[in-house]
């Protein structure tokens, strides 16, 4: 019997980790749920049982085989320091992603890296996960020379309060024609309802946001291409769940639409939705509560023979966090931890 703890089990990501484990139906897997404040005492259904979320307790976590952290960055730092030397830790936060000795893993892309862990494995940023899921097969077939990506990220990436703010401000705009906005009480620097905000996280000295630099640095690390030229613009959009990305990929060998479609379709966790005659292409509204990266609008770049463009969408809470963490745990269990 393998024991897996989920810290933050009552949150947007943690609750979906339980959900994904339930769907995976792994034999002899026992879950221990823990959390903080409002989630403590709540129950979650798993394999026909009601599991109660208990208050986070280090001593209890130390007795487990694997612990999945669905916690904010600072909380993850504290928990990792308290748990190191005990269970294998899978951290979904950004706390340790870029540390040299910590594997940053998307199982479909670089799953073998879990063998390098020293008690801690990091899960990438939600937008990075869906990006590398498509860059990986393209790189293997054609080689990557440059990547440009613009992201359109839903408010659920911020948390429960951001979802409520979008609901309330949208209703306010529809009923009164205006939005009462206060930076002090908002999850965003500007009103999000009926708006786009070209800022996610704070800005760095080079003019890029921290979110944009996460995507650059994490993508290079996961694909093991430290000098890959990559630039991005990250935009927050008034969508509840689902991140979208517009990608322009330049390759070493000239790609064709047919071959790119073929290799993406064959890659595990990627689904092609690309039928322009019937106006079929990926959209966030169709991707909610799913585990794949959906790709469409695949076409050649008009300005460069080695360029390919496509549009992709994924559920940021499942594919972009929970499903990835569960797949890491599954690999660990298959590997005997």
N, C-alpha and C positions, 0 to 999 in steps of 0.2 A: 504494500500500500504506500503510494507516494502522497506526501502532504504538501499542499501548496497554499500559501497565505496571500491574500490580496489586501493591501493597505490602501484605504480610500475606496472601499467597495461600494459606498453609497453615492459616489460622484458620477459624473457623466461617462468617464472612461471606465472606472472601476466596475460600475454596474454592467457595462457591456463586456468586460472581461468574464464576469460570471456567466453572462448570457452565451458567450462564445464557447466557454468550457462546457456548458450544458449541451450545446449543439454538437460539439466534438465527441461527447460521450466516451471519454477516455476511461478505459477499465482501471479499476483500483486507484482512482484519484479522489482524494479527500480534500475539500476546500475549507480553509479557515478564513473568515471574513472579519476585517477590523476597519475602524475608521475613527472619525473625530466628531465631536459636537452633535449636530442635528441627526447624523446618520446612525449614531449608536442606538441600538435597540430595535432598529428596523429589520425586517426579515426579507430575504430574497429566495426565490424558488430555484432549487438546483436538484435535478434528478428526482423529482417528486417529493423533496424535502424542503421545509422552510428553514433556511440557515439564518441565524441572527447575527447581525453585525455587532461585534464586541468592541469595546474601547481599546485602542491601540496599546499593546503591551509587549515590551521588548523581550521579556523572559519567555512569553508564549511563542513569539516569532522565532526565537533562537532554536526552538525545538523542531522546526519544520525543515523540509528538504529544500524548498524553493519559496522565495517571497517575491511577489510582483508589486512594485511600488507605483501606484497611480496617484501620486502626490505632487504638490508644487515643488519647485526647484530646491528651496531652502529646507523644506521638510525632508526631501529625499537625501540631501547632504547629511542631515543629522541622523537619519535612519540607517544610511549606508555605514556611517562611522560606528554606529552602535551595533550593527549586525555582522560586520565583516569578520570572517573566520567561522561563521555559522552557516546558515543556508546560502545557497546560490541566490543572488539578487538580480532580478530583471527590473531595471528602472526605466520608466517611460518619460521621465523629465529630461531637461537639458543639462542637468547638473554635471554629468561625467562624460558626455558624448565625445568630446574632443580630447580627452585624456589618452595619452599614447598607449597605455597598457590596458585600456578598456575596449573590448570589441563593440563596434557599433553595427548592429545586425538587422538585416532584412532577410529572413531565412531563404526566400526564393532567389535572392541575389548573391549573398555571401554567407550562407548558413554554416559553411565549414569553419568560419571564424569563431563559433562558439567554443571550439576546442582550445582556443587561446585564452579563455577566461581565467581570471584569478579570483573568482568569487563574485564578480560583477559583470553584467552585460547590459549595455545601454540600447534603448530603442530610439530611433531617429525622430526628428520632427515630422509631423503629419504630412506636410507638403513634400518633404524630402522623400518619404517612403513611396508615395505614388509616382514621383519623378523617376527614381532609380529603377522602379519596376518596368518602366518602358525604355529607359536609357540602356539598361543592362543588355537586353537582347540585340539592340541596335549596335552597341559597341562590339559585341562578340561577332557580329556579322560584317559590319562595315568599318568599325573603328570610329571613335569620336574625335573631332578636331575642335568643336566649339558648341556651346549650348546657350541659348537665350530662352528664358521662361518668364511669363507673367502669370501670377497666381490671383485667383479670385476666391478669397477664403471666407467661409461662413462664420457667423458669430459664436457658434458652439465651441469654436476653438478657444474662446475666452472663458466660457463657463456658464453655469446656470443663470447667473445674474445678467449676463449679456443677452441670453435668449429672452428673458423677461423684459429687458429694456427694449429690445426690438419689437416685441409684441405690444407693449404699452405705448411706445412712441409712434408706432404705425397707427394704432387705434386713435391716438390723440390727433395725429395729422388728418386722418380721414373724417373725424367727427368735428374738429374745431378749425382745421385748415392750417394749423401751426403746431410747432413742437416747443414745449418748454424745456430748455436744455441748460444743464449745469455741469461743468467739467468736474466739479468736486464730487458729484454723486454718480457720474456716468462712468461706464467701463471703456468709453471711447473718447478721443479728443474732440470729436464733432458729432452731431446727430447722425445716427446710422440708418434710421428709417428713410427709405426713398433716396438713399445717398450712397456714394462710394468714397472710401477713405484710403488714399494711397500711402498709408502708414500702418505697419504692424510692429509693435514694440518701439523702443526709442531709436533715434538715429545715431550712427557712429560718425567718426571724424571724416570718413571718406564719402559721406552723403548717402550711404546705404543704411537701411534699418537693420537692427539686430536679426530680425526674422530673415531678411534677405541674405545676410552673411551666414546664418545657420545653414541655409540651403546650399550656398556655395561650398562651405567647408565640409559639411556632412556628406554631400554628394561625392566630393573628391575622395573622402576617406572610405566610404562604402565601396565605391568602384575601384579603389586603389589606383587612382590617377591623380596624384598630388598637384600636377600642374595643369589640369584640365581648365581651359578658358571657359568660364561660365559666369553669366550675369543674370540678374533677375529683378523684377519689380513685384512687390507683394501688396495686394489691395484687399481691404476688408469690404465685404459686400453684404447687403441686407437679405441673406439667405440663412435659414436656421441650421441646416446640416448639409455638408457636402462641399468639398474644395474643388475648384476647377483650375486647370492650367492650360495656357496657350504656349506651345513649345515650338521653337525653331531649332532644329538640330543639324549641325554641319558635320559631315562624315569624311573619313579619309578616302574610302572607295565610294564611287557614285551609287546612291541607293535608287531603287525603284519603288513606286507606290505598292506594286503587287508584292514584292519581296518583304517590304517593311510590314505590310498587313499580315503576311503569312507568318513571319517570325514572332510578331506580337501576339497573334492568335494562338500560337503554340506555346507561349510562355505561361507558366502556371500563375493564376491570379489575375490574368489580363483577359478582358472580353472586348471584342470589336463591335461597335455599334456605328455603322457607317453606310447608310443607304440614302444618298441625297435625293434620289427620285421619290422617296417616300418621306423626306424631311426627318430622317432618323439620324440622331447623333446624341452623344451623352449629355445629360442634364442632371443637376443635383436632385431635382424632384423625383427622378426615377432611380437614383442610386442609394437613397437612404435605406439603412438597415441591410446593406449588402457588404460583401467582403472583397469584391474585385475592383480593379482599376479599369474603367470603361474608356475606350479610345475611339475617336472618330475624326471626321474632317481631315483625313490623311491626304496630303497633296505635296507635289514638288514645289520647292522654292522657285519663284519666277526670276530671282536675281542671281542665283548661283546653282550650278548643276549638281553640286554635292549637298544641297540643302533639302531637308524634308520638314514639313510642318504638320502638326496634329493638335488635337484638342482632347483633353482627358479629364475625367471626373472620378472622385471616390468619396465614400463616406469617411470623413476625417476622424470620427469617433471609433469606428470599427476598423476599417482597413488602415487608417492613419494612426492607430494606437492600439486598441484592444486586440484585434485579430493578430497583429504583428507580435504583441507580447505573448499571446497564447501559442502562436506557432513557435516562438523561441522556447517556451516551456515544453512543448511537445518534442522538440528536438533534444532538449536536455534529458527528458525522460527516456527517449529512444536511445540516447547515448549513455544511459545509466548515470545521469547527472554529472 
